[in-house]
């Protein structure tokens, strides 16, 4: 902007009324700042009256395009004796303590350890410098755990690190992530899978455990593998074994149940599917407890080959499930809330799941079509509790005889019996899982020759005792 011909206030007033006679040129901010300083000096701004200063300031506003506040600041700066120039921002910052080399060392350490947490990485720095004398970690040994994450976000680190992003969770839109509320109504099933151990890289069978949340009615099944082709037929049979209508199906987030095939089956049966929430271990606590108190107690931890799944499933169907639901009492909690609002559970009521079902108000309305209490009463009264338990134990021992060596145990030689017995004890944890309470042994007499043979195969008093007990049970003698 060239306004050197304007030297009086009268010219300025006339310019403000009309823009004719001006020559405009494109100016940068530095140029406009210099022009403002020239105008202030040309008109001797600071010796003018207040009214005359207002005319000059209006002229600067009109021609520069700056705001009134900015022009006021520039004029004040010139009044203090300063020059009107573009200022350089002065920012307070921290001195860079960790260099590019330190970030490269951090990336190398993270690549070697697959990126540990901040405190663990800091401990590695301290050990590298203090124990191994690596001078590269002289600065990093004093770094804070939080600042390690700041260095990991730098460009230098990202260019050299193999992993620098958090694991992205997989979102599966199958099943609702919530805890089902049964509201005292049977039909809300909790399900889980129990693996029967590995041996020499070979997987064992899988037990499928389904428990009703209200009645503790339990159906156990067995499959060779947990793929859809093996699991779906068994799962469909297990759901049909419940005498009441199934309303809900709750599991953890395992892919054996959270998949499209299972979802299609449940949708066909009009069963709501839910899955456990993250960090809420109590969502599926009922069936988790039954895994230990029922399946592990009776089946142990030892390896069972997958080819025996049909035999085990037959044992469950014919003996075990009947015993669990008609002859094995379960504890039912009575929940009270004290003055502080704390929930307290007291287990004063013990009933079999069938007794619990019959105790519900108008219980017949929960039964599925074709099932009556007359039929269930006849099944429950077929045996006493002790008779059912003895028959179940006898069938289980007969099953175990087949599982031990794949042939008739009683027809084996004494040495073969001892070797098979010792083998199952090694794989099952010896007397830890196979004891008198589990097997209900008859403690039939053994000859001295039997004892000597067993002692030569398994040394140690505790293991000998369990071996002899197991040998007697597998020989076919039971309590009557």
VMD Tcl script that draws the C-alpha trace (Angstrom):
set ca {
  {0.00 0.00 0.00}
  {1.52 3.38 -1.10}
  {-0.01 6.33 0.79}
  {3.10 8.52 1.06}
  {1.18 11.46 -0.48}
  {-1.21 11.51 2.52}
  {0.40 13.77 5.16}
  {-2.44 15.70 6.87}
  {-5.42 14.76 9.00}
  {-7.80 16.42 6.51}
  {-6.59 14.04 3.81}
  {-7.12 11.11 6.15}
  {-10.68 12.23 6.89}
  {-11.45 12.53 3.22}
  {-9.96 9.10 2.54}
  {-12.20 7.55 5.18}
  {-15.19 9.04 3.35}
  {-13.98 7.94 -0.09}
  {-11.43 5.36 -1.14}
  {-10.45 7.19 -4.38}
  {-6.83 8.32 -4.78}
  {-5.30 5.27 -3.06}
  {-2.89 2.83 -4.60}
  {-3.23 -0.72 -3.17}
  {-0.51 -3.34 -3.26}
  {-0.50 -6.83 -1.79}
  {1.35 -6.79 1.52}
  {2.37 -9.55 3.88}
  {1.92 -9.31 7.59}
  {5.46 -8.02 7.97}
  {4.72 -5.35 5.32}
  {1.53 -4.24 7.07}
  {3.34 -4.03 10.39}
  {5.99 -1.80 8.75}
  {3.27 0.35 7.15}
  {1.54 0.88 10.53}
  {4.83 2.00 12.07}
  {5.36 4.47 9.17}
  {1.86 5.94 9.65}
  {2.40 6.43 13.37}
  {5.71 8.16 12.76}
  {4.43 10.30 9.84}
  {1.57 11.79 11.80}
  {3.51 11.95 15.10}
  {0.68 9.87 16.60}
  {1.63 10.14 20.25}
  {1.53 13.99 20.21}
  {-2.00 14.15 18.78}
  {-5.16 14.76 20.74}
  {-7.48 11.93 21.65}
  {-9.91 12.78 18.84}
  {-7.11 12.99 16.26}
  {-5.69 9.67 17.47}
  {-9.09 8.14 16.86}
  {-9.01 9.31 13.23}
  {-5.56 7.79 12.64}
  {-6.53 4.52 14.33}
  {-9.69 4.28 12.21}
  {-7.57 4.87 9.10}
  {-5.20 2.04 10.12}
  {-8.15 -0.27 10.80}
  {-9.69 0.45 7.40}
  {-6.52 0.03 5.39}
  {-4.78 -2.88 7.23}
  {-7.73 -5.16 7.78}
  {-6.63 -5.91 11.35}
  {-9.07 -6.02 14.25}
  {-9.37 -3.11 16.67}
  {-7.81 -5.17 19.47}
  {-4.81 -6.08 17.35}
  {-4.27 -2.46 16.23}
  {-4.49 -1.35 19.85}
  {-1.81 -3.87 20.84}
  {0.49 -2.76 18.03}
  {0.11 0.90 18.90}
  {0.77 0.16 22.57}
  {3.88 -1.78 21.62}
  {5.17 1.25 19.60}
  {4.32 3.52 22.52}
  {6.56 1.48 24.82}
  {9.44 2.25 22.47}
  {9.44 -1.03 20.70}
  {9.45 -1.75 17.01}
  {6.33 -3.18 15.40}
  {7.58 -6.51 14.10}
  {6.28 -10.05 13.96}
  {7.26 -11.62 17.27}
  {8.71 -15.06 17.76}
  {6.68 -17.15 20.21}
  {8.58 -18.03 23.33}
  {7.45 -21.41 24.70}
  {8.77 -23.13 27.76}
  {9.74 -26.73 27.05}
  {11.66 -29.54 28.65}
  {15.08 -30.42 27.40}
  {15.20 -33.70 25.52}
  {16.84 -36.19 27.87}
  {16.50 -39.34 25.78}
  {18.11 -39.36 22.38}
  {17.28 -41.09 19.13}
  {19.80 -43.76 20.10}
  {17.88 -44.45 23.34}
  {14.67 -44.92 21.37}
  {16.44 -47.36 19.06}
  {17.72 -49.35 22.08}
  {14.18 -49.41 23.48}
  {12.86 -50.76 20.17}
  {15.53 -53.45 20.11}
  {14.66 -54.51 23.67}
  {10.94 -54.64 22.90}
  {11.54 -56.68 19.77}
  {13.61 -59.19 21.75}
  {11.05 -59.56 24.57}
  {7.85 -59.12 22.50}
  {7.12 -55.80 24.20}
  {6.70 -56.29 27.95}
  {4.93 -53.90 30.29}
  {6.56 -50.63 31.30}
  {7.76 -51.77 34.78}
  {9.12 -55.04 33.38}
  {10.97 -53.18 30.60}
  {12.43 -50.75 33.13}
  {13.71 -53.66 35.20}
  {15.45 -55.05 32.11}
  {17.17 -51.69 31.60}
  {18.38 -51.72 35.21}
  {19.68 -55.27 34.92}
  {21.40 -54.59 31.60}
  {23.31 -51.67 33.11}
  {23.78 -52.81 36.72}
  {24.42 -56.54 36.31}
  {25.75 -56.88 32.77}
  {27.50 -53.48 32.50}
  {25.92 -52.44 29.19}
  {26.67 -48.70 28.88}
  {23.93 -48.22 26.27}
  {21.38 -48.31 29.12}
  {23.02 -45.60 31.25}
  {20.17 -43.13 30.68}
  {17.38 -45.66 30.22}
  {18.00 -47.30 33.60}
  {16.52 -44.22 35.33}
  {13.51 -43.79 33.03}
  {10.03 -43.89 34.54}
  {7.63 -46.62 33.53}
  {5.16 -44.03 32.20}
  {7.76 -42.32 29.99}
  {8.57 -45.63 28.30}
  {5.14 -45.44 26.69}
  {5.88 -41.86 25.55}
  {9.03 -43.05 23.77}
  {7.07 -45.89 22.20}
  {4.77 -43.35 20.54}
  {7.68 -41.59 18.82}
  {8.33 -41.94 15.11}
  {11.85 -43.28 15.69}
  {10.51 -46.14 17.80}
  {7.68 -47.03 15.42}
  {10.05 -47.28 12.47}
  {12.15 -49.89 14.29}
  {9.70 -51.74 16.50}
  {8.11 -54.94 15.25}
  {5.04 -54.57 17.46}
  {3.78 -51.19 18.54}
  {-0.02 -51.49 18.57}
  {-2.37 -52.98 21.11}
  {-4.09 -56.25 20.31}
  {-7.44 -55.55 18.71}
  {-10.27 -57.51 20.25}
  {-12.36 -59.66 17.94}
  {-15.98 -58.60 17.98}
  {-18.37 -61.53 17.50}
  {-22.01 -60.62 17.12}
  {-23.30 -64.01 18.32}
  {-25.03 -64.13 21.70}
  {-25.75 -61.30 24.11}
  {-22.97 -60.45 26.55}
  {-24.86 -60.46 29.85}
  {-25.70 -62.64 32.82}
  {-29.09 -64.33 32.35}
  {-31.71 -63.68 34.99}
  {-33.79 -66.81 35.60}
  {-36.16 -65.14 38.13}
  {-36.85 -68.50 39.78}
  {-37.95 -70.15 36.54}
  {-36.22 -73.34 35.35}
  {-34.92 -73.64 31.83}
  {-31.91 -71.31 31.98}
  {-28.95 -73.57 31.20}
  {-25.27 -72.93 31.92}
  {-22.85 -74.95 29.78}
  {-19.12 -75.57 29.84}
  {-16.58 -78.02 28.41}
  {-14.11 -80.12 30.45}
  {-11.06 -81.58 28.72}
  {-9.88 -85.01 29.85}
  {-6.12 -84.38 29.57}
  {-3.37 -84.78 26.97}
  {-0.87 -87.61 26.62}
  {2.12 -87.59 24.26}
  {0.57 -84.83 22.18}
  {-2.77 -86.64 21.84}
  {-5.95 -84.93 22.99}
  {-8.37 -86.70 25.28}
  {-12.15 -86.71 25.26}
  {-14.26 -83.65 26.07}
  {-17.08 -83.64 28.61}
  {-20.00 -81.29 27.93}
  {-21.60 -80.16 31.18}
  {-25.05 -78.51 31.18}
  {-26.57 -77.29 34.46}
  {-29.88 -75.53 35.07}
  {-29.40 -72.33 37.08}
  {-32.49 -72.81 39.28}
  {-32.84 -76.56 39.81}
  {-29.18 -77.60 39.34}
  {-30.53 -80.25 36.98}
  {-27.41 -81.54 35.29}
  {-26.89 -83.35 32.00}
  {-23.38 -84.54 31.13}
  {-22.32 -85.75 27.69}
  {-19.04 -86.74 26.07}
  {-17.62 -86.01 22.62}
  {-14.41 -86.93 20.82}
  {-13.74 -83.37 19.64}
  {-15.38 -79.99 20.12}
  {-15.80 -79.24 16.43}
  {-19.30 -78.66 15.10}
  {-19.63 -82.07 13.46}
  {-19.06 -83.85 16.80}
  {-20.61 -81.34 19.18}
  {-23.94 -80.46 17.57}
  {-25.56 -83.96 17.66}
  {-24.51 -84.50 21.27}
  {-25.59 -81.00 22.26}
  {-28.97 -81.48 20.64}
  {-29.43 -84.77 22.48}
  {-28.39 -83.21 25.80}
  {-30.83 -80.32 25.46}
  {-33.59 -82.82 24.73}
  {-32.74 -84.78 27.90}
  {-34.05 -82.00 30.16}
  {-37.65 -82.71 31.20}
  {-38.58 -79.01 31.15}
  {-38.57 -76.35 28.46}
  {-35.21 -74.69 27.73}
  {-35.37 -70.90 27.64}
  {-31.74 -69.77 27.79}
  {-28.29 -71.09 26.91}
  {-25.32 -69.39 28.62}
  {-21.64 -70.19 28.00}
  {-18.27 -68.55 28.14}
  {-16.75 -66.99 25.01}
  {-15.21 -70.20 23.64}
  {-15.61 -70.79 19.92}
  {-17.11 -74.25 20.49}
  {-20.37 -72.54 21.52}
  {-20.05 -69.03 20.06}
  {-20.36 -69.94 16.40}
  {-22.98 -69.79 13.70}
  {-23.82 -73.51 13.80}
  {-24.72 -73.51 17.51}
  {-26.50 -70.17 17.12}
  {-28.60 -71.64 14.31}
  {-29.51 -74.66 16.44}
  {-30.54 -72.52 19.42}
  {-32.47 -70.14 17.20}
  {-34.35 -73.09 15.73}
  {-35.28 -74.26 19.25}
  {-36.24 -70.68 20.27}
  {-33.55 -70.61 22.97}
  {-31.92 -67.33 23.93}
  {-28.12 -67.41 23.73}
  {-25.97 -65.36 26.11}
  {-22.25 -65.29 26.90}
  {-20.16 -64.26 29.89}
  {-19.00 -60.69 30.34}
  {-15.36 -59.73 30.48}
  {-13.96 -59.72 34.00}
  {-17.15 -61.25 35.52}
  {-16.04 -64.73 36.58}
  {-19.29 -65.36 38.46}
  {-21.38 -65.27 35.28}
  {-20.75 -68.99 34.72}
  {-19.68 -69.95 38.25}
  {-22.39 -72.60 38.77}
  {-21.27 -74.91 35.99}
  {-17.59 -74.22 36.78}
  {-18.19 -75.52 40.29}
  {-19.98 -78.58 38.96}
  {-17.01 -79.30 36.71}
  {-14.90 -79.95 39.78}
  {-17.40 -81.42 42.20}
  {-19.00 -83.80 39.70}
  {-16.99 -84.47 36.55}
  {-13.44 -84.22 37.95}
  {-14.46 -86.09 41.11}
  {-15.82 -89.07 39.19}
  {-13.75 -89.03 35.99}
  {-10.44 -87.77 37.40}
  {-7.73 -85.93 35.49}
  {-6.07 -88.82 33.64}
  {-5.95 -89.09 29.87}
  {-8.80 -90.94 28.13}
  {-8.46 -91.61 24.43}
  {-10.98 -89.96 22.14}
  {-12.17 -93.27 20.69}
  {-13.84 -94.07 24.01}
  {-16.21 -91.07 23.86}
  {-19.24 -93.20 22.78}
  {-18.68 -95.59 25.73}
  {-18.48 -92.72 28.19}
  {-21.52 -91.06 26.68}
  {-23.48 -94.30 27.11}
  {-22.45 -94.45 30.77}
  {-23.63 -90.87 31.25}
  {-26.95 -91.49 29.52}
  {-27.85 -94.76 31.24}
  {-26.47 -94.31 34.75}
  {-24.73 -91.05 35.62}
  {-27.36 -88.47 34.64}
  {-30.13 -90.43 36.35}
  {-28.07 -90.61 39.54}
  {-27.24 -86.88 39.46}
  {-30.79 -85.63 39.03}
  {-32.87 -88.13 41.00}
  {-30.60 -89.44 43.77}
  {-27.83 -86.88 44.49}
  {-28.87 -83.97 46.78}
  {-27.59 -80.47 46.04}
  {-27.33 -77.45 48.29}
  {-29.64 -74.51 47.54}
  {-28.75 -71.13 48.99}
  {-31.08 -68.89 50.93}
  {-30.01 -65.30 50.29}
  {-30.54 -62.64 52.95}
  {-29.54 -58.97 52.98}
  {-28.31 -57.48 56.25}
  {-28.64 -53.88 57.45}
  {-25.50 -52.82 55.59}
  {-26.89 -54.20 52.33}
  {-24.49 -57.15 52.18}
  {-25.84 -60.34 50.63}
  {-25.37 -63.47 52.73}
  {-25.93 -67.01 51.50}
  {-26.89 -69.84 53.81}
  {-27.08 -73.41 52.52}
  {-29.71 -74.95 54.75}
  {-31.81 -76.63 52.03}
  {-30.59 -79.83 50.39}
  {-32.73 -81.49 47.74}
  {-32.26 -83.54 44.62}
  {-32.87 -81.55 41.43}
  {-36.08 -83.53 40.89}
  {-37.33 -82.69 44.38}
  {-36.54 -79.05 43.70}
  {-38.55 -79.18 40.48}
  {-41.58 -80.63 42.22}
  {-41.37 -78.02 44.99}
  {-41.98 -75.17 42.53}
  {-45.44 -73.63 42.46}
  {-47.50 -75.08 39.61}
  {-44.46 -77.09 38.52}
  {-46.31 -78.98 35.78}
  {-46.41 -75.88 33.57}
  {-42.61 -76.02 33.18}
  {-42.54 -79.57 31.79}
  {-42.00 -80.03 28.08}
  {-44.72 -81.62 25.98}
  {-45.08 -85.38 26.53}
  {-43.36 -85.38 29.95}
  {-45.44 -85.96 33.09}
  {-44.65 -86.24 36.76}
  {-46.04 -89.79 36.74}
  {-43.29 -90.83 34.34}
  {-40.62 -88.99 36.32}
  {-41.86 -90.43 39.63}
  {-41.60 -93.93 38.22}
  {-38.01 -93.25 37.11}
  {-37.09 -91.77 40.49}
  {-38.68 -94.66 42.45}
  {-37.05 -97.40 40.44}
  {-34.05 -97.45 42.83}
  {-33.15 -96.02 46.20}
  {-30.40 -93.43 46.43}
  {-27.83 -95.94 47.65}
  {-28.83 -98.52 45.05}
  {-28.51 -95.94 42.28}
  {-25.10 -94.86 43.61}
  {-23.84 -98.46 43.78}
  {-25.07 -99.24 40.27}
  {-23.49 -96.06 38.97}
  {-20.15 -96.91 40.63}
  {-20.29 -100.45 39.30}
  {-20.98 -99.21 35.76}
  {-18.17 -96.66 36.11}
  {-15.67 -99.29 37.21}
  {-16.71 -101.52 34.30}
  {-16.18 -98.55 32.01}
  {-12.74 -97.87 33.49}
  {-11.71 -101.48 32.99}
  {-12.28 -101.00 29.27}
  {-10.50 -97.65 29.24}
  {-7.38 -98.91 31.00}
  {-6.03 -101.31 28.42}
  {-8.66 -101.65 25.74}
  {-9.42 -105.24 26.73}
  {-11.04 -107.20 29.54}
  {-9.07 -106.33 32.67}
  {-10.06 -109.42 34.63}
  {-8.74 -111.75 31.90}
  {-5.33 -110.09 31.94}
  {-2.32 -111.59 33.69}
  {-1.27 -110.34 37.10}
  {1.69 -108.48 35.60}
  {-0.51 -106.82 32.97}
  {-2.98 -105.77 35.66}
  {-0.20 -104.24 37.72}
  {1.32 -102.41 34.76}
  {-2.06 -101.04 33.65}
  {-2.88 -99.98 37.21}
  {0.46 -98.21 37.62}
  {0.04 -96.54 34.24}
  {-3.31 -94.99 35.09}
  {-1.99 -93.86 38.47}
  {0.93 -92.06 36.85}
  {-1.36 -90.27 34.40}
  {-4.03 -89.48 36.97}
  {-1.81 -88.13 39.73}
  {-1.67 -91.33 41.81}
  {-3.66 -91.29 45.04}
  {-4.52 -87.64 44.63}
  {-7.58 -88.39 42.49}
  {-8.21 -92.13 42.83}
  {-9.07 -92.74 46.44}
  {-11.59 -94.69 48.45}
  {-14.20 -91.93 48.47}
  {-14.28 -91.83 44.67}
  {-14.11 -95.50 43.80}
  {-16.00 -97.08 46.76}
  {-13.67 -100.07 46.95}
  {-14.61 -103.39 48.49}
  {-11.11 -103.95 49.93}
  {-11.16 -107.57 48.88}
  {-8.25 -109.63 50.10}
  {-5.06 -109.87 48.05}
  {-2.49 -112.60 48.15}
  {1.07 -111.99 49.28}
  {2.21 -112.66 45.73}
  {-0.10 -109.87 44.49}
  {1.34 -107.45 47.03}
  {4.91 -108.31 46.11}
  {4.20 -107.84 42.42}
  {2.57 -104.44 42.98}
  {5.42 -103.32 45.24}
  {7.95 -104.18 42.56}
  {6.11 -101.97 40.03}
  {5.37 -98.94 42.24}
  {7.66 -98.01 45.13}
  {6.41 -95.78 47.97}
  {3.82 -96.51 50.61}
  {1.10 -94.10 49.49}
  {1.20 -95.11 45.84}
  {1.28 -98.82 46.81}
  {-1.82 -98.38 48.90}
  {-3.71 -96.66 46.09}
  {-2.45 -99.22 43.58}
  {-3.70 -102.13 45.67}
  {-7.05 -100.39 46.16}
  {-7.44 -99.75 42.46}
  {-6.38 -103.32 41.66}
  {-9.13 -104.70 43.88}
  {-11.76 -102.42 42.37}
  {-10.81 -103.29 38.82}
  {-10.95 -106.97 39.68}
  {-14.73 -106.70 39.93}
  {-15.54 -106.77 43.66}
  {-18.05 -104.13 44.81}
  {-20.19 -103.30 47.78}
  {-23.69 -104.71 47.60}
}
mol new
graphics top color blue
foreach p $ca { graphics top sphere $p radius 0.5 }
foreach p [lrange $ca 0 end-1] q [lrange $ca 1 end] { graphics top cylinder $p $q radius 0.2 }
display resetview
